[in-house]
């Protein structure tokens, strides 16, 4: 018995979708809807699952996301001034054109993140991992990057005026000039 064309089409589509899902890494999924709702309502979410969250254009000034998983999140043109992102997983996150002035990113993992035109003036990135991150036209004026891991970080015309890079691990050595 032959299936009607519509059902055959849906069946094939479902098969392709299931095959594509099988190719996703184990554990890859989207943000926990309850965590996202809590965060957007209160501005605070500790140890939350916000993987892949779309936070483009959001005003997230002063928010607290300590210990949260924000891997793959999109912060394009978001306002994140004075936010607390201590110990967050920000791998593969997009911070293009985001304003993160005064934000605390201590011990955060920003591996493979994009910081294109990002303002990190006076931000604290103590022991932050920036391996393979992409920084272009990024402002790091008076930022604190002590002990930051910046191996293989792609840096194109970033402004480090007044930044503290003591003990930062760069691709070609550690930064010690002017350190106590």
TIGU-81267 format. One record per residue: residue in one letter; x negated, y, z negated of N, C-alpha, C, O in turn; residue number from 1; chain. Coordinates in nm, 4 decimals, decimal comma, padded with zeros to 6 digits. Atoms other than C-alpha are relative to their C-alpha. Layout:
BEGIN
   r        n.x        n.y        n.z       ca.x       ca.y       ca.z        c.x        c.y        c.z        o.x        o.y        o.z     k   c
   a          X          Y          Z          X          Y          Z          X          Y          Z          X          Y          Z   NUM   A
...
***
This chain:
BEGIN
   r        n.x        n.y        n.z       ca.x       ca.y       ca.z        c.x        c.y        c.z        o.x        o.y        o.z     k   c
   x   -00,0850   -00,1168    00,0000    00,0000    00,0000    00,0000   -00,0900    00,1236    00,0000   -00,1774    00,1393   -00,0852     1   A
   x    00,0816   -00,1203   -00,0126   -00,1477    00,3302    00,1097    00,0583    00,1124   -00,0852    00,1796    00,1325   -00,0902     2   A
   x   -00,0437   -00,1114    00,0841   -00,1373    00,6285   -00,1281    00,0366    00,1188    00,0876   -00,0222    00,1379    00,1941     3   A
   x   -00,0289   -00,1235   -00,0729    00,0245    00,9504   -00,0112   -00,1239    00,0901   -00,0006   -00,2025    00,0843   -00,0952     4   A
   x    00,1203   -00,0823   -00,0124   -00,2393    01,2060    00,1037   -00,0291    00,0871   -00,1230   -00,1454    00,1011   -00,1609     5   A
   x    00,0230   -00,0875    00,1148   -00,1886    01,4395   -00,1975   -00,0595   -00,0784   -00,1158   -00,1555   -00,0336   -00,1785     6   A
   x    00,0502    00,0808    00,1111   -00,2426    01,1652   -00,4527   -00,1418   -00,0471    00,0299   -00,2268   -00,0489   -00,0591     7   A
   x    00,1340    00,0427   -00,0357   -00,5443    01,0370   -00,2612   -00,0970    00,1167   -00,0216   -00,2083    00,0969   -00,0703     8   A
   x    00,0847   -00,1182    00,0184   -00,6844    01,3914   -00,2654   -00,0279    00,0252   -00,1466   -00,1421    00,0528   -00,1834     9   A
   x    00,0191   -00,0204    00,1439   -00,6295    01,4281   -00,6411   -00,0897   -00,1077   -00,0582   -00,1748   -00,0794   -00,1425    10   A
   x    00,0805    00,1109    00,0482   -00,7809    01,0864   -00,7027   -00,1473    00,0208    00,0351   -00,2349   -00,0016   -00,0484    11   A
   x    00,1376   -00,0256   -00,0417   -01,0926    01,1751   -00,5040   -00,0594    00,1182   -00,0770   -00,1758    00,1139   -00,1167    12   A
   x    00,0456   -00,1161    00,0754   -01,1191    01,5136   -00,6772   -00,0352   -00,0386   -00,1423   -00,1383    00,0036   -00,1947    13   A
   x    00,0253    00,0458    00,1361   -01,0941    01,3486   -01,0191   -00,1276   -00,0835   -00,0050   -00,2073   -00,0704   -00,0980    14   A
   x    00,1201    00,0831   -00,0054   -01,3608    01,0972   -00,9198   -00,1253    00,0860    00,0104   -00,2247    00,0584   -00,0567    15   A
   x    00,1138   -00,0909   -00,0153   -01,5965    01,3783   -00,8107   -00,0251    00,0751   -00,1308   -00,1399    00,0930   -00,1715    16   A
   x    00,0146   -00,0722    00,1261   -01,5280    01,5697   -01,1335   -00,0628   -00,0891   -00,1073   -00,1502   -00,0442   -00,1815    17   A
   x    00,0555    00,0922    00,0983   -01,6027    01,2632   -01,3479   -00,1462   -00,0289    00,0305   -00,2279   -00,0388   -00,0611    18   A
   x    00,1395    00,0227   -00,0381   -01,9221    01,1980   -01,1517   -00,0862    00,1198   -00,0379   -00,1972    00,1023   -00,0882    19   A
   x    00,0747   -00,1209    00,0332   -02,0340    01,5591   -01,1998   -00,0177    00,0120   -00,1507   -00,1239    00,0534   -00,1971    20   A
   x    00,0085   -00,0045    00,1454   -01,9585    01,5402   -01,5726   -00,1062   -00,0965   -00,0496   -00,1756   -00,0672   -00,1470    21   A
   x    00,1001    00,0986    00,0408   -02,1785    01,2310   -01,5979   -00,1412    00,0539    00,0177   -00,2334    00,0071   -00,0491    22   A
   x    00,1318   -00,0573   -00,0233   -02,4704    01,4397   -01,4682   -00,0390    00,1040   -00,1039   -00,1561    00,1413   -00,1112    23   A
   x    00,0309   -00,0994    00,1025   -02,4465    01,6910   -01,7549   -00,0836   -00,0640   -00,1094   -00,0650   -00,1813   -00,1417    24   A
   x    00,0789    00,0558    00,1094   -02,7020    01,6488   -02,0314    00,0904   -00,0398   -00,1163    00,1945    00,0216   -00,1396    25   A
   x   -00,0763    00,0432    00,1166   -02,5765    01,4629   -02,3360    00,0086    00,1164   -00,0976   -00,0925    00,1805   -00,1267    26   A
   x   -00,0188   -00,1084    00,0955   -02,4311    01,7153   -02,5792    00,0320    00,1332    00,0650    00,0637    00,2290   -00,0056    27   A
   x   -00,0303   -00,1274   -00,0655   -02,3761    01,9855   -02,3157    00,1504    00,0217    00,0006    00,2262   -00,0596    00,0535    28   A
   x   -00,1417   -00,0340   -00,0009   -02,0424    02,1508   -02,3732    00,0143    00,1478   -00,0278   -00,0845    00,2169   -00,0528    29   A
   x   -00,0260   -00,1417    00,0170   -01,8832    02,4875   -02,4137    00,0166    00,0351   -00,1476    00,0167   -00,0515   -00,2351    30   A
   x   -00,0171   -00,0517    00,1358   -01,8355    02,7033   -02,7211    00,1206   -00,0624   -00,0684    00,2207   -00,0949   -00,0046    31   A
   x   -00,1115    00,0465    00,0813   -01,6151    02,5788   -03,0005    00,1031    00,1132   -00,0040    00,0720    00,2211   -00,0544    32   A
   x   -00,0996   -00,1080   -00,0064   -01,2901    02,7787   -02,9466    00,0305    00,0617   -00,1371    00,0511    00,1827   -00,1467    33   A
   x   -00,0290   -00,0531    00,1344   -01,2277    02,8128   -03,3227   -00,1131    00,0908   -00,0467   -00,0880    00,1962   -00,1052    34   A
   x    00,1146   -00,0834    00,0375   -01,5816    02,9463   -03,3811    00,0016    00,1320    00,0766   -00,0242    00,2381    00,0196    35   A
   x   -00,0041   -00,1210   -00,0817   -01,5455    03,1919   -03,0930    00,1098    00,0945   -00,0487    00,0889    00,2156   -00,0566    36   A
   x   -00,1114   -00,0816    00,0495   -01,2090    03,3133   -03,2235   -00,0370    00,0657   -00,1336   -00,0096    00,1840   -00,1542    37   A
   x    00,0427   -00,0537    00,1291   -01,3505    03,3569   -03,5760   -00,0990    00,1138    00,0198   -00,0867    00,2198   -00,0414    38   A
   x    00,1011   -00,1013   -00,0251   -01,6497    03,5484   -03,4439    00,0604    00,1279    00,0571    00,0306    00,2373    00,0090    39   A
   x   -00,0585   -00,1186   -00,0631   -01,4471    03,7824   -03,2227    00,0937    00,0747   -00,0957    00,1078    00,1966   -00,0851    40   A
   x   -00,0916   -00,0633    00,0957   -01,1982    03,8494   -03,5066   -00,0733    00,0674   -00,1153   -00,0306    00,1724   -00,1632    41   A
   x    00,0659   -00,0506    00,1207   -01,4488    03,9070   -03,7878   -00,1366    00,0625    00,0234   -00,1836    00,1409   -00,0591    42   A
   x    00,1348   -00,0505   -00,0266   -01,7846    03,9865   -03,6263   -00,1072   -00,0779   -00,0740   -00,2247   -00,0414   -00,0699    43   A
   x    00,0947    00,0847    00,0726   -01,9471    03,7171   -03,8403    00,0315   -00,1456    00,0271    00,1470   -00,1878    00,0234    44   A
   x   -00,0175    00,1435   -00,0191   -02,0037    03,3517   -03,7668   -00,1352   -00,0654   -00,0268   -00,2263   -00,0571    00,0556    45   A
   x    00,1248    00,0640    00,0390   -02,2765    03,1573   -03,9479   -00,0001   -00,1453    00,0455    00,0966   -00,2185    00,0249    46   A
   x    00,0168    00,1385   -00,0464   -02,4049    02,8329   -03,7932    00,1120   -00,0443    00,0935    00,1580   -00,1582    00,0862    47   A
   x   -00,1109    00,0290   -00,0916   -02,1389    02,8478   -03,5220   -00,0480   -00,0602    00,1313   -00,1639   -00,0446    00,1697    48   A
   x    00,0253    00,0562   -00,1319   -02,1232    02,6639   -03,1921    00,0624    00,0937    00,1035    00,1824    00,0883    00,1301    49   A
   x   -00,0468   -00,0939   -00,1017   -02,0972    02,9364   -02,9300   -00,0768   -00,0205    00,1305   -00,1025    00,0748    00,2040    50   A
   x    00,0742    00,0315   -00,1223   -02,2842    02,7603   -02,6496    00,0779    00,0432    00,1230    00,1965    00,0139    00,1375    51   A
   x   -00,0597   -00,0410   -00,1264   -02,2169    02,9152   -02,3117    00,1067    00,1079   -00,0118    00,1787    00,1333    00,0848    52   A
   x   -00,1035   -00,1029    00,0201   -01,9947    03,1898   -02,4592   -00,0196    00,1168    00,0964   -00,1322    00,1605    00,1201    53   A
   x    00,0027   -00,1156   -00,0899   -01,9087    03,4713   -02,2186    00,0287    00,1249   -00,0826    00,1439    00,1548   -00,1141    54   A
   x   -00,0128   -00,1197    00,0830   -01,9732    03,7883   -02,4187   -00,0429    00,1244    00,0765   -00,0887    00,2224    00,0177    55   A
   x    00,0346   -00,1145   -00,0846   -02,0352    04,0220   -02,1265    00,0799    00,1231   -00,0410    00,1988    00,1153   -00,0721    56   A
   x   -00,0600   -00,1318    00,0244   -01,9645    04,3912   -02,1909    00,0584    00,0178   -00,1406    00,1196    00,1211   -00,1678    57   A
   x   -00,0583   -00,0076    00,1336   -01,8644    04,3205   -02,5540   -00,0776    00,0960   -00,0901   -00,1997    00,1069   -00,0787    58   A
   x    00,0650   -00,0804    00,1025   -01,9371    04,5660   -02,8354   -00,0174   -00,0893   -00,1221    00,0776   -00,1146   -00,1962    59   A
   x    00,0315    00,0925    00,1085   -02,1085    04,3369   -03,0856   -00,0935    00,0665   -00,1015   -00,1700   -00,0012   -00,1701    60   A
   x    00,0839   -00,0767    00,0911   -02,2789    04,6113   -03,2868    00,0211   -00,0463   -00,1441    00,1341   -00,0549   -00,1921    61   A
   x   -00,0062    00,0381    00,1408   -02,3634    04,4971   -03,6399    00,0526   -00,1385   -00,0282    00,0762   -00,1721   -00,1442    62   A
   x   -00,0525    00,1345    00,0222   -02,2390    04,1423   -03,5885   -00,1060   -00,0908   -00,0632   -00,2257   -00,0632   -00,0551    63   A
   x    00,0885    00,0955    00,0666   -02,3880    03,8486   -03,7805    00,0260   -00,1388    00,0563    00,1366   -00,1918    00,0463    64   A
   x   -00,0117    00,1320   -00,0610   -02,4551    03,5194   -03,6031   -00,1136   -00,0920   -00,0466   -00,1559   -00,1800    00,0284    65   A
   x    00,1142    00,0771    00,0510   -02,7311    03,3691   -03,8202    00,0231   -00,1510    00,0142    00,1279   -00,2048   -00,0215    66   A
   x   -00,0022    00,1458   -00,0104   -02,8104    03,0064   -03,7410    00,0921   -00,0558    00,1056    00,1103   -00,1773    00,1120    67   A
   x   -00,0967    00,0478   -00,1000   -02,5634    02,9855   -03,4532   -00,0679   -00,0489    00,1276   -00,1810   -00,0107    00,1575    68   A
   x    00,0478    00,0495   -00,1290   -02,6093    02,8032   -03,1225    00,0686    00,0816    00,1089    00,1879    00,0657    00,1351    69   A
   x   -00,0493   -00,0855   -00,1078   -02,5691    03,0575   -02,8432   -00,0732   -00,0320    00,1301   -00,0849    00,0531    00,2182    70   A
   x    00,0733    00,0371   -00,1210   -02,7641    02,8663   -02,5812    00,0902    00,0166    00,1217    00,2066   -00,0234    00,1212    71   A
   x   -00,0741   -00,0213   -00,1234   -02,6566    02,9642   -02,2323    00,1057    00,1086   -00,0069    00,1824    00,1249    00,0880    72   A
   x   -00,1005   -00,1067    00,0131   -02,4441    03,2544   -02,3617   -00,0348    00,1160    00,0931   -00,1514    00,1384    00,1259    73   A
   x    00,0186   -00,1142   -00,0895   -02,3951    03,5572   -02,1375    00,0314    00,1289   -00,0753    00,1462    00,1552   -00,1110    74   A
   x   -00,0123   -00,1276    00,0702   -02,4564    03,8942   -02,3068   -00,0222    00,1166    00,0964   -00,0663    00,2231    00,0532    75   A
   x    00,0231   -00,1053   -00,0990   -02,4726    04,0992   -01,9830    00,0674    00,1298   -00,0440    00,1880    00,1328   -00,0687    76   A
   x   -00,0445   -00,1344    00,0396   -02,4389    04,4693   -02,0762    00,0740    00,0036   -00,1341    00,1553    00,0929   -00,1577    77   A
   x   -00,0620   -00,0011    00,1333   -02,3307    04,3787   -02,4298   -00,0716    00,1005   -00,0897   -00,1894    00,1300   -00,0698    78   A
   x    00,0557   -00,0907    00,1007   -02,3872    04,6209   -02,7170   -00,0244   -00,0825   -00,1258    00,0696   -00,1202   -00,1957    79   A
   x    00,0366    00,0847    00,1131   -02,5761    04,4258   -02,9842   -00,0879    00,0756   -00,0991   -00,1718    00,0147   -00,1655    80   A
   x    00,0834   -00,0784    00,0900   -02,7297    04,7102   -03,1843    00,0162   -00,0481   -00,1442    00,1271   -00,0734   -00,1913    81   A
   x    00,0036    00,0361    00,1421   -02,8319    04,6143   -03,5395    00,0718   -00,1310   -00,0317    00,1214   -00,1488   -00,1430    82   A
   x   -00,0597    00,1314    00,0233   -02,6945    04,2612   -03,4990   -00,1021   -00,0898   -00,0705   -00,2223   -00,0640   -00,0642    83   A
   x    00,0877    00,0952    00,0671   -02,8370    03,9724   -03,7027    00,0120   -00,1345    00,0708    00,1118   -00,2053    00,0572    84   A
   x    00,0055    00,1255   -00,0745   -02,9349    03,6788   -03,4814   -00,1153   -00,0863   -00,0513   -00,1796   -00,1569    00,0264    85   A
   x    00,1072    00,0770    00,0617   -03,1833    03,5211   -03,7237    00,0250   -00,1499    00,0179    00,1359   -00,1993   -00,0026    86   A
   x   -00,0028    00,1462   -00,0163   -03,2619    03,1543   -03,6507    00,1050   -00,0492    00,0998    00,1550   -00,1608    00,0861    87   A
   x   -00,0990    00,0432   -00,0997   -03,0243    03,1420   -03,3526   -00,0670   -00,0716    00,1163   -00,1841   -00,0485    00,1462    88   A
   x    00,0451    00,0658   -00,1222   -03,0608    02,9183   -03,0497    00,0540    00,0837    00,1157    00,1742    00,0862    00,1420    89   A
   x   -00,0369   -00,0873   -00,1116   -03,0612    03,1575   -02,7542   -00,0664   -00,0466    00,1294   -00,0904    00,0335    00,2198    90   A
   x    00,0644    00,0508   -00,1206   -03,2215    02,9309   -02,4957    00,0913    00,0219    00,1206    00,2122   -00,0007    00,1154    91   A
   x   -00,0683   -00,0246   -00,1277   -03,1241    03,0218   -02,1398    00,1135    00,1026   -00,0103    00,2040    00,1033    00,0732    92   A
   x   -00,1017   -00,1056    00,0129   -02,9134    03,3154   -02,2639   -00,0353    00,1163    00,0920   -00,1523    00,1395    00,1223    93   A
   x    00,0185   -00,1156   -00,0873   -02,8662    03,6192   -02,0413    00,0258    00,1282   -00,0796    00,1374    00,1534   -00,1250    94   A
   x   -00,0105   -00,1284    00,0690   -02,9361    03,9567   -02,2059   -00,0229    00,1160    00,0957   -00,0616    00,2243    00,0521    95   A
   x    00,0238   -00,1054   -00,0980   -02,9601    04,1585   -01,8845    00,0823    00,1234   -00,0329    00,2033    00,1161   -00,0543    96   A
   x   -00,0606   -00,1314    00,0232   -02,8861    04,5274   -01,9441    00,0674    00,0119   -00,1369    00,1479    00,1025   -00,1581    97   A
   x   -00,0587   -00,0054    00,1346   -02,7917    04,4549   -02,3079   -00,0758    00,1013   -00,0854   -00,1962    00,1203   -00,0682    98   A
   x    00,0624   -00,0910    00,0957   -02,8592    04,7115   -02,5803   -00,0108   -00,0731   -00,1326    00,0890   -00,0950   -00,2013    99   A
   x    00,0259    00,0764    00,1217   -03,0199    04,5240   -02,8703   -00,0880    00,0801   -00,0958   -00,1666    00,0235   -00,1717   100   A
   x    00,0816   -00,0865    00,0839   -03,1755    04,8205   -03,0453    00,0222   -00,0326   -00,1474    00,1356   -00,0349   -00,1953   101   A
   x   -00,0073    00,0287    00,1422   -03,2575    04,7337   -03,4069    00,0501   -00,1386   -00,0354    00,0725   -00,1670   -00,1531   102   A
   x   -00,0506    00,1353    00,0248   -03,1388    04,3738   -03,3703   -00,1076   -00,0875   -00,0651   -00,2261   -00,0744   -00,0344   103   A
   x    00,0912    00,0927    00,0662   -03,2958    04,1054   -03,5906    00,0106   -00,1355    00,0704    00,1160   -00,1991    00,0717   104   A
   x    00,0078    00,1270   -00,0723   -03,4051    03,8012   -03,3898   -00,1090   -00,0886   -00,0590   -00,1666   -00,1712    00,0119   105   A
   x    00,1063    00,0769    00,0640   -03,6489    03,6515   -03,6394    00,0289   -00,1493    00,0087    00,1402   -00,1948   -00,0179   106   A
   x   -00,0063    00,1468   -00,0090   -03,7179    03,2797   -03,5834    00,1029   -00,0496    00,1024    00,1433   -00,1658    00,0974   107   A
   x   -00,0942    00,0409   -00,1046   -03,4786    03,2752   -03,2846   -00,0752   -00,0735    00,1111   -00,1945   -00,0510    00,1311   108   A
   x    00,0572    00,0692   -00,1153   -03,5418    03,0461   -02,9873    00,0613    00,0610    00,1254    00,1786    00,0396    00,1562   109   A
   x   -00,0455   -00,0677   -00,1211   -03,5177    03,2518   -02,6689   -00,0685   -00,0582    00,1244   -00,0873    00,0117    00,2240   110   A
   x    00,0650    00,0671   -00,1115   -03,6875    02,9999   -02,4398    00,0874    00,0102    00,1251    00,2082   -00,0130    00,1200   111   A
   x   -00,0662   -00,0137   -00,1302   -03,5962    03,0586   -02,0737    00,1105    00,1065    00,0029    00,1940    00,1041    00,0933   112   A
   x   -00,1006   -00,1071   -00,0017   -03,3823    03,3634   -02,1633   -00,0388    00,1098    00,0978   -00,1562    00,1270    00,1308   113   A
   x    00,0216   -00,1104   -00,0928   -03,3433    03,6570   -01,9272    00,0250    00,1314   -00,0723    00,1325    00,1544   -00,1277   114   A
   x   -00,0091   -00,1319    00,0637   -03,4125    04,0073   -02,0614   -00,0367    00,1040    00,1051   -00,1457    00,1611    00,1014   115   A
   x    00,0203   -00,0928   -00,1106   -03,3801    04,2280   -01,7539    00,0645    00,1335   -00,0353    00,1868    00,1435   -00,0450   116   A
   x   -00,0536   -00,1313    00,0365   -03,3449    04,5956   -01,8447    00,0586    00,0017   -00,1395    00,1460    00,0830   -00,1695   117   A
   x   -00,0519    00,0126    00,1362   -03,2817    04,4956   -02,2060   -00,0697    00,0999   -00,0921   -00,1908    00,1197   -00,0820   118   A
   x    00,0563   -00,0936    00,0968   -03,3322    04,7517   -02,4840   -00,0175   -00,0715   -00,1337    00,0800   -00,1013   -00,2026   119   A
   x    00,0335    00,0630    00,1273   -03,5093    04,5901   -02,7807   -00,0816    00,0960   -00,0870   -00,1655    00,0530   -00,1662   120   A
   x    00,0692   -00,1003    00,0795   -03,6349    04,9158   -02,9318    00,0253   -00,0264   -00,1482    00,1395   -00,0461   -00,1898   121   A
   x   -00,0042    00,0219    00,1444   -03,7123    04,8671   -03,3036    00,0621   -00,1354   -00,0396    00,1044   -00,1524   -00,1540   122   A
   x   -00,0510    00,1338    00,0318   -03,5936    04,5037   -03,2833   -00,1067   -00,0783   -00,0752   -00,2260   -00,0513   -00,0615   123   A
   x    00,0910    00,0863    00,0737   -03,7479    04,2429   -03,5110    00,0042   -00,1396    00,0608    00,1070   -00,2072    00,0581   124   A
   x    00,0116    00,1307   -00,0647   -03,8690    03,9309   -03,3307   -00,1135   -00,0799   -00,0651   -00,1961   -00,1390    00,0045   125   A
   x    00,1051    00,0695    00,0739   -04,0912    03,7801   -03,6014    00,0142   -00,1508    00,0218    00,1200   -00,2086   -00,0029   126   A
   x    00,0045    00,1446   -00,0262   -04,1894    03,4228   -03,5071    00,1071   -00,0463    00,0982    00,1486   -00,1622    00,0947   127   A
   x   -00,0989    00,0347   -00,1028   -03,9396    03,4294   -03,2206   -00,0699   -00,0739    00,1136   -00,1827   -00,0401    00,1495   128   A
   x    00,0547    00,0764   -00,1119   -03,9986    03,1795   -02,9389    00,0542    00,0603    00,1294    00,1748    00,0620    00,1539   129   A
   x   -00,0366   -00,0600   -00,1286   -04,0008    03,3493   -02,5989   -00,0670   -00,0752    00,1152   -00,0916   -00,0172    00,2209   130   A
   x    00,0652    00,0791   -00,1049   -04,1623    03,0674   -02,3987    00,0831    00,0012    00,1273    00,2041   -00,0213    00,1241   131   A
   x   -00,0642    00,0003   -00,1310   -04,0803    03,0946   -02,0296    00,1164    00,0980    00,0115    00,1984    00,0853    00,1024   132   A
   x   -00,1035   -00,1039   -00,0125   -03,8519    03,3933   -02,0956   -00,0418    00,0972    00,1112   -00,1591    00,1043    00,1478   133   A
   x    00,0256   -00,0963   -00,1066   -03,8233    03,6600   -01,8258    00,0329    00,1394   -00,0510    00,1485    00,1707   -00,0792   134   A
   x   -00,0174   -00,1376    00,0455   -03,8767    04,0212   -01,9340   -00,0370    00,0938    00,1133   -00,1526    00,0967    00,1556   135   A
   x    00,0284   -00,0998   -00,1026   -03,8470    04,2910   -01,6686    00,0693    00,1295   -00,0386    00,1882    00,1321   -00,0704   136   A
   x   -00,0502   -00,1322    00,0394   -03,8065    04,6616   -01,7429    00,0632   -00,0061   -00,1396    00,1625    00,0611   -00,1676   137   A
   x   -00,0488    00,0186    00,1364   -03,7539    04,5559   -02,1042   -00,0663    00,1010   -00,0919   -00,1876    00,1213   -00,0849   138   A
   x    00,0534   -00,0957    00,0969   -03,7954    04,8160   -02,3791   -00,0227   -00,0712   -00,1326    00,0708   -00,1219   -00,1945   139   A
   x    00,0379    00,0594    00,1280   -03,9823    04,6825   -02,6822   -00,0728    00,1048   -00,0828   -00,1672    00,0731   -00,1551   140   A
   x    00,0627   -00,1125    00,0694   -04,0741    05,0232   -02,8238    00,0173   -00,0175   -00,1505    00,1288   -00,0327   -00,2004   141   A
   x    00,0013    00,0173    00,1460   -04,1713    04,9910   -03,1920    00,0637   -00,1305   -00,0460    00,1088   -00,1402   -00,1602   142   A
   x   -00,0523    00,1319    00,0372   -04,0510    04,6294   -03,1892   -00,1063   -00,0754   -00,0789   -00,2257   -00,0493   -00,0645   143   A
   x    00,0909    00,0821    00,0788   -04,2040    04,3784   -03,4300    00,0019   -00,1411    00,0584    00,1033   -00,2108    00,0532   144   A
   x    00,0124    00,1313   -00,0631   -04,3287    04,0655   -03,2529   -00,1108   -00,0817   -00,0670   -00,1766   -00,1619   -00,0006   145   A
   x    00,1053    00,0742    00,0686   -04,5661    03,9287   -03,5183    00,0283   -00,1493    00,0076    00,1399   -00,1958   -00,0156   146   A
   x   -00,0067    00,1459   -00,0120   -04,6384    03,5596   -03,4646    00,1003   -00,0483    00,1053    00,1371   -00,1658    00,1049   147   A
   x   -00,0924    00,0424   -00,1063   -04,4012    03,5568   -03,1635   -00,0717   -00,0956    00,0951   -00,1898   -00,0767    00,1243   148   A
   x    00,0555    00,0961   -00,0934   -04,4596    03,2651   -02,9277    00,0425    00,0419    00,1407    00,1571    00,0229    00,1814   149   A
   x   -00,0304   -00,0558   -00,1319   -04,4821    03,4201   -02,5827   -00,0802   -00,0702    00,1096   -00,1188   -00,0081    00,2086   150   A
   x    00,0751    00,0733   -00,1006   -04,6618    03,1486   -02,3908    00,0858   -00,0178    00,1249    00,2041   -00,0510    00,1164   151   A
   x   -00,0662    00,0121   -00,1300   -04,5692    03,1407   -02,0240    00,1147    00,0999    00,0184    00,1987    00,0815    00,1064   152   A
   x   -00,1032   -00,1027   -00,0147   -04,3470    03,4477   -02,0722   -00,0335    00,0849    00,1219   -00,1466    00,1311    00,1366   153   A
   x    00,0184   -00,0835   -00,1194   -04,3025    03,6362   -01,7449    00,0365    00,1425   -00,0394    00,1518    00,1705   -00,0724   154   A
   x   -00,0216   -00,1381    00,0409   -04,3431    04,0076   -01,8217   -00,0290    00,0911    00,1181   -00,1402    00,0916    00,1709   155   A
   x    00,0141   -00,0937   -00,1108   -04,2865    04,2691   -01,5515    00,0402    00,1390   -00,0491    00,1565    00,1627   -00,0818   156   A
   x   -00,0183   -00,1407    00,0409   -04,3229    04,6383   -01,6463    00,0866    00,0179   -00,1260    00,1816    00,0961   -00,1269   157   A
   x   -00,0658   -00,0178    00,1301   -04,2051    04,6011   -02,0067   -00,0749    00,1085   -00,0763   -00,1944    00,1284   -00,0544   158   A
   x    00,0604   -00,1076    00,0783   -04,2711    04,8875   -02,2505   -00,0187   -00,0464   -00,1436    00,0781   -00,0612   -00,2183   159   A
   x    00,0353    00,0453    00,1342   -04,4525    04,7725   -02,5671   -00,0565    00,1139   -00,0847   -00,1285    00,0884   -00,1812   160   A
   x    00,0535   -00,1144    00,0738   -04,5314    05,1257   -02,6915    00,0320   -00,0125   -00,1485    00,1484   -00,0231   -00,1870   161   A
   x   -00,0174    00,0056    00,1444   -04,5868    05,1089   -03,0680    00,0439   -00,1344   -00,0543    00,0710   -00,1467   -00,1737   162   A
   x   -00,0445    00,1330    00,0452   -04,4907    04,7395   -03,0813   -00,1097   -00,0671   -00,0827   -00,2285   -00,0457   -00,0584   163   A
   x    00,0915    00,0763    00,0831   -04,6518    04,5158   -03,3436   -00,0053   -00,1419    00,0553    00,0903   -00,2185    00,0428   164   A
   x    00,0190    00,1309   -00,0607   -04,7901    04,2088   -03,1659   -00,1012   -00,0843   -00,0777   -00,1569   -00,1797   -00,0233   165   A
   x    00,1004    00,0720    00,0785   -05,0155    04,0866   -03,4471    00,0331   -00,1487   -00,0070    00,1418   -00,1883   -00,0492   166   A
   x   -00,0182    00,1444    00,0054   -05,0609    03,7126   -03,4170    00,0904   -00,0562    00,1067    00,1212   -00,1754    00,1038   167   A
   x   -00,0855    00,0510   -00,1080   -04,8411    03,6870   -03,1078   -00,0818   -00,0955    00,0867   -00,1983   -00,0691    00,1163   168   A
   x    00,0663    00,1005   -00,0812   -04,9291    03,3825   -02,9006    00,0377    00,0244    00,1455    00,1518    00,0033    00,1868   169   A
   x   -00,0227   -00,0316   -00,1407   -04,9676    03,4835   -02,5381   -00,0599   -00,1103    00,0865   -00,1339   -00,1946    00,0360   170   A
   x    00,0482    00,1040   -00,0904   -05,0451    03,2686   -02,2327   -00,1518   -00,0111    00,0006   -00,2056   -00,1208    00,0156   171   A
   x    00,1453    00,0015   -00,0096   -05,4114    03,3672   -02,2387   -00,0661    00,0329   -00,1328   -00,1728    00,0942   -00,1342   172   A
   x    00,0609   -00,0232    00,1298   -05,4789    03,3849   -02,6110    00,0985    00,0600   -00,0981    00,2169    00,0767   -00,0688   173   A
   x   -00,0817   -00,0593    00,1048   -05,3509    03,5361   -02,9309   -00,0335    00,1480   -00,0097   -00,1474    00,1879    00,0147   174   A
   x    00,0201   -00,1436    00,0096   -05,3069    03,9083   -02,9852   -00,0407    00,0337   -00,1418    00,0351    00,0105   -00,2360   175   A
   x    00,0508   -00,0330    00,1327   -05,5196    04,0305   -03,2754   -00,0489    00,1444   -00,0105   -00,0842    00,1887   -00,1198   176   A
   x    00,0528   -00,1360    00,0024   -05,6243    04,3835   -03,1803    00,0819    00,0860   -00,0933    00,2041    00,0933   -00,0806   177   A
   x   -00,0671   -00,0902    00,0919   -05,5421    04,6253   -03,4597    00,0780   -00,0679   -00,1116    00,1507   -00,0013   -00,1852   178   A
   x   -00,0730    00,0712    00,1058   -05,4051    04,3536   -03,6908   -00,0793    00,0073   -00,1303   -00,2023    00,0103   -00,1281   179   A
   x    00,0716   -00,0048    00,1292   -05,4867    04,3686   -04,0626   -00,0736   -00,1299   -00,0275   -00,1387   -00,1433   -00,1311   180   A
***
